[in-house]
Amino acid sequence: MTSALMLARTGSVLNSNGEVEMDAMIMDGETLKAGCVACVQNIKNPIDLARFVMDKTQHVLLVGKGANQFAEEVGIQTLPMSELVTDEAIREFESFKQYGNAVHQLFGKRIGLGHDTVGAVALDISGNVACGTSTGGITAKRPGRVGDSPVVGNGGYADNEVGAVSCTGHGESIMKVCLAHSVISYMKQGMTAQEAVESALMKMNQRVNGHGGVIVVSKNGDIGKYFTTPRMTWALVKDDKLHFGIEDGEDNCEEI
Ligand SMILES: NC(=O)C[C@H](N)C(=O)O
């Protein structure tokens, strides 16, 4: 079993109304079944709700009020919005003020403070791959804005014939180039996992001037990870070893 993670820097993100709206997706590479939720409020772990959408409905994506209604039906834990708002999110909101500024501060080539998204990819011993991506989006986004994370082929993709991908970064850029699926396409064309993530992110940068980060595990257990921001928190478990890092070129290793 091989798995890789990108980790969030903060717990939540505030939109321009000062509210938390979260997006998440999960995808099963064996069946290509996916479950996605967007703009959900008061949900502690939107990825759990996405899993219910995948397992218990005939749909792929539920949004807003309907998604919250479904959460109630399946007994997903809800909580007051105040409990989802961290001090860091408030500080970020007060300092960034506007969406464009937040994008620049979080994903700018030189500043790149971090990615408020959690992503995971995994390969099990039966050769099944899966991905999951969960986010609060980007500070000061317009209410109702949905980013790449809950959109199949953008914030993530999983296919046993190729591998599983999870993305972070400027959602509008990622959606313009279908970043997760372009990594899959490059691998189908014969690139290694690492070549594919580097090519896809460089292409996104050239075409739409966007920055981000990607993790991928191939069907053979090869890992690719790359980011065009100055830093991205990541971790990888393979062959009883834990690798992790934040800065460019950093790769720490511990036995587990
Ligand atoms: N931090 C992120 O990765 C944000 C996410 N991609 C979005 O645009 O919603």
The ligand as an ORCA input file, in Angstrom:
! r2SCAN-3c Opt
* xyz 0 1
  N      -6.044     25.995     -1.375
  C      -6.585     25.479     -2.427
  O      -6.101     24.518     -2.955
  C      -7.812     26.155     -2.939
  C      -8.643     25.378     -3.914
  N      -7.900     24.795     -4.992
  C      -9.687     26.308     -4.499
  O      -9.390     27.055     -5.400
  O     -10.778     26.315     -3.986
*
